[in-house]
């Protein structure tokens, strides 16, 4: 019972101190005398020294606020402190000024998107995943509404880096390695719909360099036929069915 009363007393004192700090940040003065303010801080310190475990409870207290920015952004959520009123922790930020219409919900650190979060820019794109200093960083899913692309995989500094899967307007799917937004390394293309040159369900597997097919690729048709193709800068220079010995050479 005594422990509960102590925790409750400590919690109230911390909340009161926070309210004083908010008032001071807004009005540049305290709502009470300096002596009362210092006395409250001393009482908190005494409780923390007597009960070391209680300090963690105080440190874990989330300070929340609503912030309005000159450019029209609105933030609601956790902030760093009453003195430093910047997004820090979980929160929601949005902007709708007639030209831009976006919102973000997730983790912040020192005022920027950092951690897990979802950003939606209506009519343009959305991203859900890991952030670092307001950049896509880590694993995430990016949907581009304008060019009908969906990418799910790894990012470094907003660029596709590592392993990921890209679906382009239901035309084809690429799954494999990336470097600085280009397919780079081992990868596979799957044709998702019939076209003049390709059949739905065909897969093309090989090595990409800076977004281009380079070297030997394996092309497997839906009926099981396998064709070996040699590529240079994404142009097939020769090809043959796996069971054949003779290559067909394609002139430029």
C-alpha positions as CSV (number, residue, x, y, z in Angstrom):
1,X,0.0,0.0,0.0
2,X,2.8,2.4,1.0
3,X,4.6,1.5,-2.3
4,X,1.5,2.4,-4.3
5,X,1.1,5.7,-2.4
6,X,4.7,6.6,-3.0
7,X,4.4,5.9,-6.7
8,X,1.2,7.9,-7.0
9,X,2.8,10.8,-5.1
10,X,5.9,10.7,-7.3
11,X,3.8,10.5,-10.5
12,X,1.7,13.5,-9.5
13,X,4.9,15.5,-8.7
14,X,6.4,14.7,-12.1
15,X,3.2,15.7,-13.8
16,X,3.1,18.9,-11.9
17,X,6.7,19.7,-12.8
18,X,5.9,19.0,-16.4
19,X,3.0,21.4,-16.3
20,X,5.3,24.1,-14.8
21,X,7.8,23.5,-17.6
22,X,5.1,23.8,-20.3
23,X,4.0,27.1,-18.8
24,X,7.5,28.4,-18.6
25,X,8.2,27.4,-22.3
26,X,5.1,29.2,-23.5
27,X,5.1,32.3,-21.2
28,X,8.9,32.6,-20.5
29,X,8.1,32.6,-16.8
30,X,7.0,30.1,-14.1
31,X,3.4,30.0,-12.8
32,X,4.9,29.7,-9.2
33,X,7.8,31.2,-7.5
34,X,11.4,30.0,-8.2
35,X,11.5,28.7,-4.6
36,X,8.3,26.6,-5.0
37,X,9.6,25.3,-8.4
38,X,12.9,24.3,-6.9
39,X,11.3,22.7,-3.8
40,X,9.2,20.5,-6.1
41,X,12.3,19.4,-8.0
42,X,14.1,18.7,-4.7
43,X,11.1,16.5,-3.5
44,X,11.3,14.5,-6.8
45,X,15.1,14.0,-6.4
46,X,14.6,12.9,-2.8
47,X,12.1,10.3,-3.8
48,X,14.3,9.1,-6.7
49,X,17.3,8.7,-4.3
50,X,15.3,6.8,-1.7
51,X,13.6,4.6,-4.3
52,X,16.0,4.1,-7.3
53,X,13.5,2.0,-9.2
54,X,11.0,4.8,-9.2
55,X,13.2,7.0,-11.4
56,X,12.8,4.6,-14.4
57,X,9.0,5.0,-14.0
58,X,9.5,8.8,-14.3
59,X,11.9,8.5,-17.2
60,X,9.3,6.3,-19.0
61,X,6.6,8.9,-18.6
62,X,5.5,10.1,-22.1
63,X,4.9,13.8,-22.5
64,X,2.4,14.5,-25.2
65,X,1.5,17.7,-27.0
66,X,0.0,19.2,-30.2
67,X,2.4,21.2,-32.3
68,X,1.5,23.6,-35.1
69,X,4.2,24.5,-37.6
70,X,4.4,27.7,-39.8
71,X,4.2,25.6,-43.0
72,X,0.9,24.1,-42.0
73,X,2.1,20.8,-40.5
74,X,0.3,19.5,-37.4
75,X,1.8,17.1,-35.0
76,X,0.1,15.2,-32.2
77,X,2.0,12.8,-30.0
78,X,5.0,12.3,-27.8
79,X,7.6,15.1,-27.5
80,X,11.1,15.2,-26.1
81,X,10.4,17.5,-23.2
82,X,8.4,20.5,-22.2
83,X,11.5,22.6,-22.9
84,X,12.3,20.9,-26.2
85,X,8.9,20.5,-27.8
86,X,9.9,18.4,-30.8
87,X,8.4,15.1,-31.9
88,X,10.1,12.3,-30.0
89,X,8.5,8.9,-29.7
90,X,5.2,7.7,-31.2
91,X,3.0,10.3,-33.0
92,X,1.0,11.5,-36.0
93,X,2.0,14.3,-38.3
94,X,0.1,15.7,-41.3
95,X,0.1,18.5,-43.9
96,X,-2.7,19.6,-46.1
97,X,-2.1,23.0,-47.7
98,X,-4.0,22.6,-50.9
99,X,-0.9,21.5,-52.9
100,X,0.4,18.8,-50.6
101,X,-1.7,16.3,-48.7
102,X,0.2,13.7,-46.6
103,X,0.3,12.1,-43.2
104,X,2.7,10.0,-41.2
105,X,2.1,7.9,-38.2
106,X,4.9,6.1,-36.4
107,X,8.1,6.7,-34.5
108,X,10.0,10.0,-34.3
109,X,13.4,10.8,-32.9
110,X,14.6,14.4,-32.3
111,X,11.9,15.8,-34.6
112,X,12.3,13.5,-37.6
113,X,10.8,10.2,-38.8
114,X,12.9,7.5,-37.2
115,X,11.9,3.9,-36.4
116,X,8.8,2.1,-37.7
117,X,6.3,4.3,-39.5
118,X,3.9,4.8,-42.4
119,X,3.9,7.8,-44.7
120,X,1.0,8.4,-47.2
121,X,1.1,11.2,-49.8
122,X,-2.3,11.0,-51.4
123,X,-2.1,10.6,-55.2
124,X,1.7,10.1,-55.2
125,X,3.1,7.4,-53.0
126,X,3.1,5.6,-49.7
127,X,5.8,3.9,-47.7
128,X,5.5,1.6,-44.7
129,X,8.5,0.3,-42.9
130,X,11.8,1.4,-41.3
131,X,13.1,5.0,-41.2
132,X,16.3,6.7,-40.2
133,X,16.5,10.5,-40.1
134,X,13.4,10.8,-42.3
135,X,14.8,8.5,-45.0
136,X,13.6,5.0,-46.0
137,X,16.2,2.8,-44.3
138,X,15.8,-0.9,-43.6
139,X,12.9,-3.0,-44.7
140,X,9.8,-1.5,-46.1
141,X,7.1,-1.4,-48.8
142,X,6.9,1.5,-51.3
143,X,3.9,2.0,-53.5
144,X,4.2,4.5,-56.3
145,X,0.7,5.5,-57.5
146,X,1.9,7.5,-60.5
147,X,3.9,4.8,-62.3
148,X,2.1,1.8,-60.8
149,X,5.1,0.3,-59.1
150,X,5.1,-1.7,-55.8
151,X,8.5,-2.5,-54.2
152,X,8.9,-4.4,-51.1
153,X,12.4,-5.0,-49.7
154,X,15.5,-3.3,-48.3
155,X,16.4,0.4,-48.5
156,X,19.4,2.5,-47.7
157,X,19.0,6.3,-47.7
158,X,15.7,6.2,-49.8
159,X,17.3,3.9,-52.4
160,X,16.6,0.2,-53.1
161,X,19.7,-1.6,-51.8
162,X,19.9,-5.3,-50.8
163,X,17.2,-7.8,-51.6
164,X,13.7,-6.7,-52.8
165,X,10.7,-7.5,-55.0
166,X,9.4,-5.0,-57.6
167,X,6.0,-5.4,-59.4
168,X,5.6,-3.1,-62.3
169,X,1.9,-2.3,-63.2
170,X,1.2,-6.0,-63.3
171,X,3.4,-6.3,-66.4
172,X,6.3,-8.1,-64.7
173,X,7.9,-8.9,-61.3
174,X,11.6,-8.6,-60.5
175,X,12.9,-10.3,-57.4
176,X,16.5,-10.2,-56.5
177,X,19.4,-7.9,-55.6
178,X,19.5,-4.1,-55.8
179,X,22.1,-1.4,-55.6
180,X,21.3,2.3,-55.6
181,X,17.8,1.8,-57.1
182,X,19.0,-0.5,-59.9
183,X,18.7,-4.2,-60.2
184,X,22.3,-5.3,-59.5
185,X,23.3,-8.9,-58.9
186,X,21.4,-12.2,-59.1
187,X,17.7,-11.7,-60.1
188,X,14.6,-13.1,-61.7
189,X,12.0,-11.6,-63.9
190,X,8.5,-13.1,-64.1
191,X,6.2,-12.1,-66.9
192,X,2.8,-11.3,-65.5
193,X,0.7,-10.9,-68.6
194,X,0.9,-11.9,-72.3
195,X,2.5,-9.4,-74.7
196,X,3.6,-9.4,-78.3
197,X,7.1,-10.7,-77.3
198,X,6.5,-12.5,-74.0
199,X,4.2,-15.2,-72.6
200,X,2.6,-14.9,-69.1
201,X,4.4,-17.1,-66.6
202,X,7.8,-17.0,-68.3
203,X,10.7,-16.5,-66.0
204,X,14.1,-15.0,-66.9
205,X,16.9,-15.6,-64.4
206,X,20.5,-14.3,-64.5
207,X,22.8,-11.4,-63.4
208,X,22.1,-7.7,-63.6
209,X,24.5,-4.9,-63.6
210,X,23.3,-1.3,-63.0
211,X,19.8,-2.3,-64.1
212,X,20.9,-4.1,-67.3
213,X,21.0,-7.8,-68.1
214,X,24.5,-9.0,-68.6
215,X,25.8,-12.4,-69.4
216,X,24.0,-15.8,-69.5
217,X,20.3,-16.0,-68.6
218,X,18.0,-18.9,-68.3
219,X,14.5,-18.4,-69.8
220,X,11.8,-20.9,-68.8
221,X,8.5,-20.9,-70.6
222,X,5.2,-22.0,-68.9
223,X,5.3,-25.3,-70.9
224,X,8.6,-26.1,-69.4
225,X,10.9,-25.4,-72.4
226,X,14.2,-23.8,-71.4
227,X,16.2,-21.4,-73.5
228,X,19.7,-20.1,-72.7
229,X,20.2,-16.5,-73.7
230,X,23.3,-14.4,-73.8
231,X,22.7,-10.7,-73.0
232,X,24.7,-7.6,-73.4
233,X,23.3,-4.3,-72.0
234,X,19.8,-6.1,-71.9
235,X,20.0,-7.0,-75.6
236,X,19.9,-10.7,-76.4
237,X,22.9,-11.5,-78.7
238,X,22.4,-15.2,-79.0
239,X,20.1,-17.9,-77.8
240,X,19.3,-21.7,-78.0
241,X,17.0,-24.2,-76.5
242,X,18.7,-26.1,-73.7
243,X,18.4,-29.4,-75.7
244,X,20.0,-27.9,-78.8
245,X,23.7,-27.5,-79.6
246,X,23.6,-24.7,-82.1
247,X,23.2,-21.1,-81.1
248,X,21.0,-18.6,-83.0
249,X,23.0,-15.4,-83.4
250,X,21.0,-12.1,-83.4
251,X,22.5,-9.3,-85.4
252,X,22.3,-5.7,-84.1
